């Protein structure tokens, strides 16, 4: 259990979301928001790890050429 101070405006908006049926309770709304925050932070950490990896070991010219070819072929195979 935690204590959280929110503005009257924030609380009003949470209550409106509950009334509209978006969430069953205030607690559910806040838990959903926290879950989204944690997921976003995890995605950001993964993104940063990928950037660091490619910075540490950049792709070769051959890998870049293969990636471009593969992307072009994938697009060409689409039925649009």
C-alpha positions in Angstrom: 0.0 0.0 0.0 1.2 3.5 -0.8 0.0 7.0 -0.2 -0.2 9.2 -3.2 -1.0 12.9 -3.4 -2.8 14.0 -6.5 -4.3 17.3 -7.5 -8.1 17.8 -7.5 -8.0 18.0 -11.3 -6.2 14.7 -11.6 -8.6 13.0 -9.1 -11.6 14.5 -11.0 -10.2 13.0 -14.3 -9.7 9.6 -12.7 -13.2 9.7 -11.3 -14.6 10.6 -14.7 -12.8 7.6 -16.3 -14.3 5.4 -13.6 -17.8 6.8 -14.2 -17.4 6.3 -18.0 -16.7 2.7 -17.3 -13.0 2.7 -18.3 -12.0 1.3 -14.9 -14.0 -0.4 -12.1 -12.4 1.7 -9.4 -9.9 4.5 -8.7 -7.4 1.9 -7.6 -7.8 0.0 -10.8 -7.2 3.1 -12.8 -4.1 4.0 -10.9 -2.8 0.5 -11.1 -3.3 0.5 -14.8 -1.4 3.8 -15.1 1.5 2.3 -13.0 1.6 -0.8 -15.1 1.9 1.3 -18.2 4.6 3.4 -16.7 6.6 0.3 -15.7 6.2 -1.2 -19.2 7.3 2.0 -20.9 10.3 2.1 -18.7 11.2 -1.5 -19.5 10.8 -0.8 -23.3 13.1 2.3 -22.9 15.7 0.2 -21.1 15.6 -2.4 -23.9 15.8 0.3 -26.6 18.9 1.8 -24.8 20.5 -1.7 -24.6 20.0 -2.2 -28.4 21.5 1.2 -29.2 24.5 0.5 -26.9 25.0 -2.9 -28.6 25.0 -1.4 -32.1 27.2 1.4 -30.9 29.7 -1.0 -29.4 29.5 -3.5 -32.4 28.2 -1.6 -35.5 26.8 -3.7 -38.4 29.1 -4.4 -41.2 28.5 -3.2 -44.8 27.5 -6.7 -45.7 24.9 -6.9 -42.9 23.5 -3.5 -44.0 23.2 -4.7 -47.6 21.5 -7.8 -46.5 19.0 -5.8 -44.3 18.2 -3.5 -47.2 17.7 -6.4 -49.6 15.5 -8.3 -47.0 13.4 -5.2 -46.4 12.9 -4.6 -50.1 11.9 -8.2 -50.6 9.4 -8.1 -47.7 7.7 -5.0 -49.1 7.7 -6.6 -52.6 5.9 -9.7 -51.2 3.0 -7.6 -49.7 -0.3 -7.9 -51.7 -0.9 -4.1 -51.7 
